[in-house]
Amino acid sequence: MHTMIYFLTGNRNKLQEVQAVMPDVEGWDVDLPEVQEIDAEEIISVKLNAVESDSPVMVEDTSFYMEAMNGLPGPLVKWFLKTVGAEGLYQFATCKETYRATAETLIGYRDNYGQTFFTKGTLLGTVVAPRGENGIGWDVIFQPDGYEKTIAEMTPEEKQKMSMRTAAVNDLREQLEI
């Protein structure tokens, strides 16, 4: 018997990306606390504990770590984008002349017995001048290593293949042996 896994998200794009790897995952659009914390595991733990469910649940948080900012904005990237935008993040890198960055998706999974574990997908790359129309947030300034395009210049299919979210979901699927 296969137990339904609920992905706690209201973001249809994230849900589609997860379902491309794990088709049986069901989206659950629920209001979750927006914890402001530099530790992504803490953010996810709070979100996982915010819902009551007899079924397994998963939640993800994607962080953007810039070398020029000593690892910021990290999980706080949403707030940096609201204040300085992707162009502002690019300007930080330009001022420091340090362009390396890491995009990381952390997934928290809680089984129906209350046990929790985490999986991670990481993508290394470079901060570049904004380019592209696809994607959201910092996708326009992040060019993954080995690619000539920013994430925002990639097709959804190209992004799916190299995505840090896809890597984290693949790791989860392997750990769950499904």
Backbone as a printed PyTorch tensor [residue, N CA C, xyz], in Angstrom:
tensor([[[  0.8350,  -1.1910,   0.0000],
         [  0.0000,   0.0000,   0.0000],
         [  0.8760,   1.2490,   0.0000]],

        [[  0.5580,   2.1920,  -0.8620],
         [  1.3390,   3.4070,  -1.0010],
         [  0.6430,   4.5560,  -0.2660]],

        [[  1.3700,   5.2290,   0.6010],
         [  0.8240,   6.3450,   1.3530],
         [  1.0320,   7.6350,   0.5680]],

        [[ -0.0050,   8.4680,   0.5310],
         [  0.0920,   9.7630,  -0.1450],
         [  1.0640,  10.6710,   0.6100]],

        [[  1.9240,  11.3720,  -0.1330],
         [  2.8150,  12.3730,   0.4450],
         [  2.2800,  13.7350,   0.0400]],

        [[  2.1320,  14.6120,   1.0180],
         [  1.6550,  15.9710,   0.7520],
         [  2.8290,  16.9360,   0.7590]],

        [[  2.9240,  17.7320,  -0.3120],
         [  3.9420,  18.7730,  -0.4420],
         [  3.2840,  20.0810,  -0.0310]],

        [[  3.7640,  20.6700,   1.0560],
         [  3.1960,  21.9010,   1.5900],
         [  3.7060,  23.0840,   0.7770]],

        [[  2.8990,  23.5090,  -0.1870],
         [  3.2700,  24.6420,  -1.0260],
         [  2.0340,  25.1920,  -1.7290]],

        [[  2.0580,  26.4670,  -1.9910],
         [  1.0370,  27.0830,  -2.8220],
         [  1.5980,  27.4270,  -4.1910]],

        [[  2.8610,  27.0900,  -4.4120],
         [  3.5530,  27.4390,  -5.6480],
         [  3.3990,  26.3000,  -6.6600]],

        [[  2.5970,  26.5600,  -7.6970],
         [  2.3170,  25.5310,  -8.7110],
         [  3.5690,  25.0940,  -9.4590]],

        [[  4.4960,  26.0270,  -9.7160],
         [  5.7260,  25.6750, -10.4310],
         [  6.5770,  24.7020,  -9.6210]],

        [[  6.6930,  24.9680,  -8.3180],
         [  7.4460,  24.0570,  -7.4550],
         [  6.7720,  22.6840,  -7.4210]],

        [[  5.4460,  22.6830,  -7.3190],
         [  4.7060,  21.4300,  -7.2840],
         [  4.9370,  20.6310,  -8.5680]],

        [[  4.8830,  21.2920,  -9.7220],
         [  5.1060,  20.6000, -10.9960],
         [  6.5130,  20.0210, -11.0740]],

        [[  7.4880,  20.7750, -10.5660],
         [  8.8710,  20.3010, -10.5980],
         [  9.0280,  19.0520,  -9.7210]],

        [[  8.3880,  19.0570,  -8.5540],
         [  8.4320,  17.8940,  -7.6640],
         [  7.6930,  16.7170,  -8.2910]],

        [[  6.5140,  16.9700,  -8.8520],
         [  5.7200,  15.8910,  -9.4520],
         [  6.3870,  15.2780, -10.6820]],

        [[  7.2770,  16.0090, -11.3370],
         [  8.0150,  15.4450, -12.4770],
         [  8.9150,  14.3020, -12.0150]],

        [[  9.3350,  14.3360, -10.7530],
         [ 10.1940,  13.2870, -10.1970],
         [  9.3770,  12.2880,  -9.3810]],

        [[  8.3950,  12.8030,  -8.6350],
         [  7.5510,  11.9680,  -7.7760],
         [  6.0830,  12.2670,  -8.1000]],

        [[  5.5360,  11.6190,  -9.1420],
         [  4.1970,  11.9520,  -9.6330],
         [  3.0630,  11.7930,  -8.6170]],

        [[  3.2430,  10.9480,  -7.6180],
         [  2.1750,  10.7000,  -6.6560],
         [  2.0840,  11.7560,  -5.5570]],

        [[  3.0030,  12.6950,  -5.5310],
         [  2.9600,  13.7490,  -4.5140],
         [  1.7760,  14.6660,  -4.7900]],

        [[  1.0660,  15.0000,  -3.7450],
         [ -0.1030,  15.8830,  -3.8290],
         [  0.2460,  17.2300,  -3.2100]],

        [[ -0.1350,  18.3170,  -3.8600],
         [  0.0940,  19.6430,  -3.2980],
         [ -0.9070,  19.9530,  -2.2020]],

        [[ -0.4630,  20.6450,  -1.1770],
         [ -1.3310,  21.0740,  -0.0900],
         [ -1.0240,  22.5330,   0.1680]],

        [[ -1.9260,  23.3980,  -0.3010],
         [ -1.7580,  24.8440,  -0.1590],
         [ -2.2670,  25.2460,   1.2220]],

        [[ -1.3510,  25.4460,   2.1260],
         [ -1.6890,  25.7770,   3.5070],
         [ -0.8250,  26.9710,   3.9310]],

        [[ -1.3970,  27.8480,   4.7470],
         [ -0.6210,  28.9780,   5.2540],
         [  0.4270,  28.4590,   6.2420]],

        [[  1.6720,  28.7380,   5.9560],
         [  2.7630,  28.3100,   6.8130],
         [  3.4620,  29.5300,   7.3900]],

        [[  4.0240,  29.4040,   8.5710],
         [  4.7540,  30.5370,   9.1520],
         [  5.9640,  30.8950,   8.2940]],

        [[  6.2170,  32.1830,   8.1540],
         [  7.3960,  32.6770,   7.4170],
         [  8.4650,  33.0650,   8.4330]],

        [[  9.1980,  32.0720,   8.8970],
         [ 10.2280,  32.2880,   9.8990],
         [ 11.4270,  32.9760,   9.2630]],

        [[ 11.9320,  34.0100,   9.9260],
         [ 13.1270,  34.6920,   9.4420],
         [ 14.3210,  34.1390,  10.2110]],

        [[ 15.0880,  33.3380,   9.5310],
         [ 16.1590,  32.5980,  10.1810],
         [ 17.2280,  32.3250,   9.1310]],

        [[ 18.4750,  32.3500,   9.5380],
         [ 19.5780,  32.0940,   8.6160],
         [ 19.7780,  30.5850,   8.3900]],

        [[ 19.2230,  29.7510,   9.2770],
         [ 19.3400,  28.3010,   9.2070],
         [ 18.1060,  27.7130,   8.4960]],

        [[ 18.2940,  27.2380,   7.2760],
         [ 17.1820,  26.7140,   6.4780],
         [ 16.5230,  25.4990,   7.1460]],

        [[ 17.3000,  24.6710,   7.8470],
         [ 16.7090,  23.5190,   8.5440],
         [ 15.7130,  23.9740,   9.6050]],

        [[ 16.0320,  25.0500,  10.3030],
         [ 15.1200,  25.5890,  11.3260],
         [ 13.8280,  26.0830,  10.6770]],

        [[ 13.9420,  26.7660,   9.5530],
         [ 12.7660,  27.2670,   8.8200],
         [ 11.8570,  26.1000,   8.4410]],

        [[ 12.4450,  25.0620,   7.8830],
         [ 11.6690,  23.9070,   7.4350],
         [ 11.0530,  23.1680,   8.6120]],

        [[ 11.7880,  23.0220,   9.6860],
         [ 11.2500,  22.3340,  10.8680],
         [ 10.0120,  23.0390,  11.3970]],

        [[ 10.0470,  24.3600,  11.4680],
         [  8.8860,  25.1250,  11.9280],
         [  7.7010,  24.8900,  10.9910]],

        [[  7.9480,  24.8990,   9.6960],
         [  6.8720,  24.6890,   8.7220],
         [  6.2910,  23.2780,   8.8290]],

        [[  7.1570,  22.2750,   8.9680],
         [  6.6780,  20.8980,   9.0890],
         [  5.8170,  20.7230,  10.3420]],

        [[  6.2080,  21.3780,  11.4210],
         [  5.4870,  21.2450,  12.6880],
         [  4.2370,  22.1080,  12.7510]],

        [[  4.0120,  22.9300,  11.7260],
         [  2.8460,  23.8250,  11.7160],
         [  1.5790,  23.1180,  11.2380]],

        [[  1.7140,  21.9050,  10.7140],
         [  0.5410,  21.1940,  10.1960],
         [  0.3380,  19.8730,  10.9280]],

        [[ -0.9200,  19.5320,  11.0710],
         [ -1.3040,  18.2280,  11.6220],
         [ -1.6770,  17.3420,  10.4430]],

        [[ -1.0510,  16.1880,  10.3620],
         [ -1.3670,  15.2640,   9.2740],
         [ -0.9790,  13.8550,   9.6810]],

        [[ -1.8520,  12.9050,   9.3640],
         [ -1.5270,  11.4930,   9.5790],
         [ -0.7400,  10.9320,   8.3990]],

        [[ -0.6750,  11.7100,   7.3360],
         [  0.0710,  11.3100,   6.1500],
         [  1.4370,  11.9920,   6.1600]],

        [[  2.3940,  11.4440,   5.4200],
         [  3.6930,  12.0950,   5.2970],
         [  3.5550,  13.4710,   4.6290]],

        [[  4.3740,  14.4090,   5.0820],
         [  4.3940,  15.7470,   4.5040],
         [  5.8340,  16.1420,   4.1970]],

        [[  5.9630,  17.0010,   3.2080],
         [  7.2760,  17.5270,   2.8480],
         [  7.1450,  19.0150,   2.5820]],

        [[  8.2280,  19.7400,   2.8300],
         [  8.2770,  21.1660,   2.5490],
         [  9.6980,  21.4820,   2.0930]],

        [[  9.8240,  22.5010,   1.2600],
         [ 11.1590,  22.8510,   0.7910],
         [ 11.4190,  24.3200,   1.0120]],

        [[ 12.6920,  24.6430,   1.0610],
         [ 13.1180,  26.0300,   1.1260],
         [ 14.3530,  26.1460,   0.2480]],

        [[ 14.3430,  27.1330,  -0.6200],
         [ 15.4830,  27.3290,  -1.5060],
         [ 16.2300,  28.5860,  -1.0910]],

        [[ 17.5390,  28.4390,  -0.9570],
         [ 18.4080,  29.5270,  -0.5080],
         [ 19.3730,  29.9010,  -1.6220]],

        [[ 19.8370,  31.1400,  -1.5630],
         [ 20.8040,  31.6420,  -2.5390],
         [ 21.9600,  32.2720,  -1.7730]],

        [[ 23.0940,  31.5710,  -1.7480],
         [ 24.2570,  31.9880,  -0.9680],
         [ 25.2830,  32.6560,  -1.8890]],

        [[ 25.5680,  33.9240,  -1.6230],
         [ 26.5330,  34.6610,  -2.4290],
         [ 27.8390,  34.8310,  -1.6620]],

        [[ 28.9360,  34.4590,  -2.3140],
         [ 30.2500,  34.6160,  -1.7070],
         [ 30.5310,  36.0870,  -1.3810]],

        [[ 30.0850,  36.9940,  -2.2330],
         [ 30.3340,  38.4270,  -2.0400],
         [ 29.6840,  38.9620,  -0.7640]],

        [[ 28.6930,  38.2480,  -0.2540],
         [ 27.9690,  38.7020,   0.9290],
         [ 28.1500,  37.7230,   2.0910]],

        [[ 29.2680,  36.9830,   2.0800],
         [ 29.5600,  36.0250,   3.1500],
         [ 28.4130,  35.0460,   3.3820]],

        [[ 27.7660,  34.6170,   2.3160],
         [ 26.7040,  33.6300,   2.4120],
         [ 25.2910,  34.1920,   2.4150]],

        [[ 25.1490,  35.4760,   2.6130],
         [ 23.8230,  36.0730,   2.4840],
         [ 23.4910,  36.1480,   0.9970]],

        [[ 22.2710,  36.2310,   0.6080],
         [ 21.0890,  36.2870,   1.4560],
         [ 20.6410,  34.9390,   2.0030]],

        [[ 21.1510,  33.8170,   1.4860],
         [ 20.7660,  32.5090,   2.0020],
         [ 19.2590,  32.3240,   1.9710]],

        [[ 18.6670,  31.8240,   3.0760],
         [ 17.2280,  31.6120,   3.1070],
         [ 16.4250,  32.9190,   3.1610]],

        [[ 17.1150,  34.0240,   3.3440],
         [ 16.4420,  35.3340,   3.3960],
         [ 16.3420,  35.9800,   2.0250]],

        [[ 16.6160,  35.2250,   0.9690],
         [ 16.6830,  35.7720,  -0.3840],
         [ 15.3850,  36.4690,  -0.7920]],

        [[ 14.2570,  35.9490,  -0.3780],
         [ 12.9670,  36.5660,  -0.7230],
         [ 12.9250,  38.0310,  -0.2790]],

        [[ 13.4390,  38.3010,   0.9120],
         [ 13.3880,  39.6600,   1.4700],
         [ 14.4190,  40.5630,   0.7940]],

        [[ 15.5580,  40.0190,   0.4450],
         [ 16.5520,  40.8010,  -0.2930],
         [ 15.9950,  41.1790,  -1.6610]],

        [[ 15.3040,  40.2320,  -2.3080],
         [ 14.7190,  40.5330,  -3.6200],
         [ 13.6470,  41.6090,  -3.5140]],

        [[ 12.8790,  41.5990,  -2.4280],
         [ 11.8460,  42.6250,  -2.2410],
         [ 12.4500,  44.0060,  -2.0080]],

        [[ 13.6370,  44.0590,  -1.4300],
         [ 14.2370,  45.3570,  -1.1100],
         [ 15.2270,  45.8470,  -2.1620]],

        [[ 16.1700,  45.0210,  -2.5610],
         [ 17.1850,  45.4770,  -3.5230],
         [ 17.0170,  44.8700,  -4.9060]],

        [[ 16.2000,  43.8140,  -5.0200],
         [ 15.9740,  43.1770,  -6.3120],
         [ 17.1770,  42.3810,  -6.7920]],

        [[ 16.9840,  41.6690,  -7.8870],
         [ 18.0650,  40.8750,  -8.4750],
         [ 19.2150,  41.7850,  -8.9200]],

        [[ 18.8730,  42.9500,  -9.4540],
         [ 19.9090,  43.9050,  -9.8740],
         [ 20.7660,  44.3360,  -8.6850]],

        [[ 20.1340,  44.5650,  -7.5540],
         [ 20.8670,  44.9390,  -6.3430],
         [ 21.8130,  43.8380,  -5.8870]],

        [[ 21.3680,  42.5870,  -5.9610],
         [ 22.2500,  41.4750,  -5.6050],
         [ 23.4420,  41.4090,  -6.5490]],

        [[ 23.1760,  41.6360,  -7.8350],
         [ 24.2700,  41.6690,  -8.8080],
         [ 25.2550,  42.7970,  -8.4650]],

        [[ 24.7390,  43.9530,  -8.0620],
         [ 25.6010,  45.0860,  -7.6960],
         [ 26.4810,  44.7580,  -6.4900]],

        [[ 25.9410,  44.0110,  -5.5160],
         [ 26.7640,  43.5770,  -4.3780],
         [ 27.9570,  42.7750,  -4.8770]],

        [[ 27.6910,  41.8150,  -5.7680],
         [ 28.7690,  40.9800,  -6.3040],
         [ 29.7790,  41.8320,  -7.0720]],

        [[ 29.2830,  42.7960,  -7.8460],
         [ 30.1480,  43.6700,  -8.6280],
         [ 31.0380,  44.5200,  -7.7160]],

        [[ 30.4590,  45.0690,  -6.6590],
         [ 31.2360,  45.8940,  -5.7190],
         [ 32.3660,  45.1010,  -5.0770]],

        [[ 32.1120,  43.8660,  -4.7560],
         [ 33.1190,  43.0130,  -4.1130],
         [ 33.9980,  42.2860,  -5.1220]],

        [[ 33.6070,  42.3430,  -6.4070],
         [ 34.3060,  41.6230,  -7.4700],
         [ 34.4290,  40.1370,  -7.1270]],

        [[ 33.3570,  39.6050,  -6.5390],
         [ 33.2780,  38.2010,  -6.1700],
         [ 31.9350,  37.6970,  -6.6590]],

        [[ 31.9650,  36.7780,  -7.6060],
         [ 30.7420,  36.3990,  -8.3240],
         [ 30.2670,  34.9700,  -8.0650]],

        [[ 30.9600,  34.2120,  -7.2420],
         [ 30.5500,  32.8260,  -6.9870],
         [ 29.3040,  32.7960,  -6.1120]],

        [[ 28.4300,  31.8260,  -6.3930],
         [ 27.2030,  31.6740,  -5.6080],
         [ 26.7860,  30.2080,  -5.6170]],

        [[ 25.9610,  29.8670,  -4.6380],
         [ 25.4230,  28.5210,  -4.5130],
         [ 23.9210,  28.6220,  -4.3130]],

        [[ 23.1870,  27.8940,  -5.1350],
         [ 21.7370,  27.7740,  -4.9530],
         [ 21.5070,  26.4140,  -4.3040]],

        [[ 20.6750,  26.4110,  -3.2670],
         [ 20.4890,  25.1680,  -2.5300],
         [ 19.0290,  24.9910,  -2.1520]],

        [[ 18.4940,  23.8280,  -2.4610],
         [ 17.1430,  23.4680,  -2.0320],
         [ 17.2620,  22.4300,  -0.9360]],

        [[ 16.6150,  22.7250,   0.1780],
         [ 16.5650,  21.7960,   1.2990],
         [ 15.1210,  21.3310,   1.4420]],

        [[ 14.9290,  20.0130,   1.4840],
         [ 13.5920,  19.4500,   1.6610],
         [ 13.5380,  18.7740,   3.0240]],

        [[ 12.4900,  19.1060,   3.7600],
         [ 12.2170,  18.4140,   5.0080],
         [ 11.0620,  17.4610,   4.7750]],

        [[ 11.1870,  16.2570,   5.3040],
         [ 10.1660,  15.2250,   5.1410],
         [  9.8150,  14.6760,   6.5250]],

        [[  8.5270,  14.6380,   6.8210],
         [  8.0600,  14.0370,   8.0710],
         [  7.1400,  12.8780,   7.7200]],

        [[  7.4910,  11.6830,   8.1990],
         [  6.6730,  10.5160,   7.8870],
         [  5.4450,  10.4480,   8.8010]],

        [[  4.6020,   9.4470,   8.5880],
         [  3.3670,   9.3590,   9.3660],
         [  3.6120,   8.9100,  10.8080]],

        [[  4.8750,   8.6630,  11.1910],
         [  5.2220,   8.3570,  12.5770],
         [  5.8570,   9.5600,  13.2720]],

        [[  5.9770,  10.6730,  12.5400],
         [  6.5500,  11.8910,  13.1170],
         [  8.0550,  12.0080,  12.9970]],

        [[  8.6930,  11.0510,  12.3230],
         [ 10.1420,  11.1120,  12.1190],
         [ 10.4550,  12.0760,  10.9720]],

        [[ 11.4730,  12.9030,  11.1560],
         [ 11.8280,  13.9180,  10.1690],
         [ 13.2530,  13.6960,   9.6670]],

        [[ 13.4490,  13.9070,   8.3760],
         [ 14.8030,  13.9650,   7.8320],
         [ 14.8290,  14.9700,   6.6960]],

        [[ 16.0540,  15.3140,   6.2650],
         [ 16.2610,  16.3540,   5.2650],
         [ 17.0490,  15.8150,   4.0840]],

        [[ 16.7530,  16.3460,   2.8910],
         [ 17.5590,  16.0750,   1.7020],
         [ 17.9190,  17.4150,   1.0860]],

        [[ 19.0010,  17.4210,   0.3180],
         [ 19.5020,  18.6850,  -0.2100],
         [ 19.9360,  18.5270,  -1.6530]],

        [[ 19.6980,  19.5710,  -2.4310],
         [ 20.2200,  19.6550,  -3.7870],
         [ 20.9780,  20.9660,  -3.9130]],

        [[ 22.1680,  20.9150,  -4.4720],
         [ 23.0310,  22.0940,  -4.5400],
         [ 23.4600,  22.3410,  -5.9840]],

        [[ 23.5050,  23.6060,  -6.3370],
         [ 23.9260,  24.0120,  -7.6750],
         [ 24.9170,  25.1610,  -7.5260]],

        [[ 26.1230,  24.9570,  -8.0330],
         [ 27.1520,  25.9960,  -7.9760],
         [ 27.0920,  26.8300,  -9.2430]],

        [[ 27.4460,  28.1010,  -9.1270],
         [ 27.4150,  28.9490, -10.3040],
         [ 27.9980,  30.3180, -10.0520]],

        [[ 27.6450,  31.2210, -10.9560],
         [ 28.1920,  32.5750, -10.9770],
         [ 27.0590,  33.5880, -11.0390]],

        [[ 27.2380,  34.6780, -10.3190],
         [ 26.3110,  35.8000, -10.3960],
         [ 26.7030,  36.6160, -11.6260]],

        [[ 25.7330,  36.8840, -12.4960],
         [ 25.9690,  37.6240, -13.7360],
         [ 24.9560,  38.7680, -13.8410]],

        [[ 25.1770,  39.6720, -14.7850],
         [ 24.2100,  40.7380, -15.0390],
         [ 22.8690,  40.0930, -15.4150]],

        [[ 21.7630,  40.6920, -14.9880],
         [ 20.4500,  40.0890, -15.2420],
         [ 20.2020,  39.7980, -16.7190]],

        [[ 19.7560,  38.5380, -16.9820],
         [ 19.4180,  38.0960, -18.3360],
         [ 18.3010,  37.0810, -18.2500]],

        [[ 17.3580,  37.1790, -19.1830],
         [ 16.3280,  36.1620, -19.3100],
         [ 14.9700,  36.5960, -18.8050]],

        [[ 13.9530,  35.8930, -19.2810],
         [ 12.5590,  36.2330, -18.9670],
         [ 11.8550,  35.1560, -18.1560]],

        [[ 12.4140,  33.9340, -18.1270],
         [ 11.7510,  32.8310, -17.4210],
         [ 12.1980,  32.8190, -15.9670]],

        [[ 11.4940,  32.0430, -15.1770],
         [ 11.8950,  31.8930, -13.7880],
         [ 11.4300,  33.0550, -12.9330]],

        [[ 11.9050,  33.0560, -11.7090],
         [ 11.5150,  34.0770, -10.7420],
         [ 12.7360,  34.5360,  -9.9550]],

        [[ 12.5840,  35.6510,  -9.2770],
         [ 13.5980,  36.1140,  -8.3250],
         [ 14.9900,  36.2190,  -8.8980]],

        [[ 15.8990,  35.4700,  -8.2990],
         [ 17.3070,  35.5590,  -8.6510],
         [ 17.6760,  34.7210,  -9.8800]],

        [[ 16.7290,  34.0370, -10.5000],
         [ 17.0200,  33.2270, -11.6930],
         [ 17.7020,  34.0390, -12.7920]],

        [[ 17.4060,  35.3500, -12.8580],
         [ 17.9680,  36.1980, -13.9170],
         [ 19.4500,  36.4940, -13.7280]],

        [[ 19.9850,  36.3020, -12.4940],
         [ 21.3940,  36.6350, -12.2400],
         [ 22.2550,  35.4170, -11.9370]],

        [[ 21.6760,  34.2160, -12.0110],
         [ 22.4400,  33.0240, -11.6500],
         [ 22.6790,  32.1400, -12.8630]],

        [[ 23.9620,  31.9740, -13.1940],
         [ 24.3780,  31.1090, -14.2920],
         [ 25.0760,  29.8900, -13.6920]],

        [[ 24.4130,  28.7280, -13.7440],
         [ 25.0120,  27.5250, -13.1610],
         [ 26.2960,  27.1260, -13.8920]],

        [[ 27.2270,  26.5690, -13.1460],
         [ 28.4690,  26.0730, -13.7380],
         [ 28.1500,  25.0960, -14.8550]],

        [[ 28.8710,  25.2270, -15.9660],
         [ 28.6990,  24.3180, -17.0970],
         [ 27.6290,  24.7600, -18.0800]],

        [[ 26.9970,  25.9030, -17.8320],
         [ 25.9330,  26.4050, -18.7090],
         [ 26.2880,  27.8070, -19.1750]],

        [[ 25.8150,  28.1320, -20.3700],
         [ 26.0340,  29.4650, -20.9300],
         [ 24.8440,  30.3800, -20.6590]],

        [[ 23.8050,  29.8480, -20.0350],
         [ 22.5670,  30.5890, -19.8030],
         [ 22.3290,  30.7730, -18.3070]],

        [[ 21.6070,  31.8520, -17.9740],
         [ 21.0930,  31.9670, -16.6170],
         [ 19.8930,  31.0300, -16.5150]],

        [[ 19.4520,  30.7680, -15.3030],
         [ 18.2620,  29.9220, -15.1230],
         [ 17.0720,  30.5710, -15.8270]],

        [[ 16.9960,  31.8980, -15.8030],
         [ 15.8840,  32.6150, -16.4320],
         [ 15.9090,  32.5330, -17.9590]],

        [[ 17.0290,  32.1240, -18.5450],
         [ 17.1180,  31.9630, -20.0000],
         [ 16.8200,  30.5200, -20.4370]],

        [[ 16.6780,  29.6210, -19.4750],
         [ 16.4520,  28.2110, -19.7900],
         [ 14.9700,  27.9220, -20.0070]],

        [[ 14.7230,  26.8940, -20.8050],
         [ 13.3530,  26.3990, -20.9420],
         [ 13.0150,  25.6470, -19.6530]],

        [[ 11.7340,  25.4440, -19.3770],
         [ 11.3800,  24.6520, -18.1960],
         [ 12.0210,  23.2600, -18.2080]],

        [[ 12.1530,  22.6560, -19.3690],
         [ 12.7570,  21.3320, -19.4860],
         [ 14.2490,  21.3730, -19.1400]],

        [[ 14.9490,  22.4040, -19.6360],
         [ 16.3700,  22.5500, -19.3050],
         [ 16.5520,  22.7480, -17.8050]],

        [[ 15.7160,  23.6030, -17.2270],
         [ 15.8080,  23.8820, -15.7940],
         [ 15.5400,  22.6170, -14.9860]],

        [[ 14.5400,  21.8460, -15.3850],
         [ 14.1760,  20.6250, -14.6600],
         [ 15.3560,  19.6650, -14.5700]],

        [[ 16.1140,  19.5510, -15.6510],
         [ 17.2260,  18.6000, -15.6980],
         [ 18.3510,  18.9580, -14.7390]],

        [[ 18.6060,  20.2520, -14.5450],
         [ 19.7600,  20.6500, -13.7480],
         [ 19.3940,  21.2630, -12.4010]],

        [[ 18.1340,  21.3420, -12.0970],
         [ 17.6430,  22.0430, -10.9160],
         [ 18.1060,  21.4310,  -9.5940]],

        [[ 18.4240,  22.3060,  -8.6420],
         [ 18.7710,  21.8450,  -7.3030],
         [ 17.5420,  21.2560,  -6.6030]],

        [[ 16.3270,  21.7180,  -6.9540],
         [ 15.1040,  21.1360,  -6.3930],
         [ 14.9350,  19.6980,  -6.8930]],

        [[ 15.1650,  19.4950,  -8.1890],
         [ 15.0780,  18.1510,  -8.7550],
         [ 16.0810,  17.2230,  -8.0700]],

        [[ 17.2970,  17.7030,  -7.8300],
         [ 18.3130,  16.8800,  -7.1580],
         [ 17.8650,  16.5150,  -5.7440]],

        [[ 17.2850,  17.4720,  -5.0150],
         [ 16.8180,  17.2040,  -3.6480],
         [ 15.6570,  16.2110,  -3.6540]],

        [[ 14.7450,  16.3370,  -4.6270],
         [ 13.5990,  15.4170,  -4.7230],
         [ 14.0760,  14.0200,  -5.1150]],

        [[ 15.0450,  13.9460,  -6.0240],
         [ 15.6090,  12.6350,  -6.3910],
         [ 16.2230,  11.9560,  -5.1710]],

        [[ 16.9350,  12.7330,  -4.3610],
         [ 17.5380,  12.1940,  -3.1440],
         [ 16.4460,  11.6950,  -2.1860]],

        [[ 15.3700,  12.4660,  -2.0480],
         [ 14.2560,  12.0510,  -1.1990],
         [ 13.6430,  10.7390,  -1.7110]],

        [[ 13.3960,  10.6940,  -3.0120],
         [ 12.8070,   9.4900,  -3.6090],
         [ 13.6910,   8.2660,  -3.3400]],

        [[ 14.9970,   8.4250,  -3.4820],
         [ 15.9250,   7.3190,  -3.2280],
         [ 15.8890,   6.8940,  -1.7610]],

        [[ 15.8470,   7.8660,  -0.8530],
         [ 15.8170,   7.5270,   0.5680],
         [ 14.5180,   6.8240,   0.9490]],

        [[ 13.4330,   7.1960,   0.2800],
         [ 12.1320,   6.5630,   0.5530],
         [ 11.9780,   5.2510,  -0.2120]],

        [[ 12.9270,   5.0060,  -1.1360],
         [ 12.9270,   3.7910,  -1.9620],
         [ 11.6310,   3.6500,  -2.7550]],

        [[ 11.2230,   4.7590,  -3.4160],
         [ 10.0370,   4.7260,  -4.2850],
         [ 10.3950,   5.1490,  -5.6880]]])
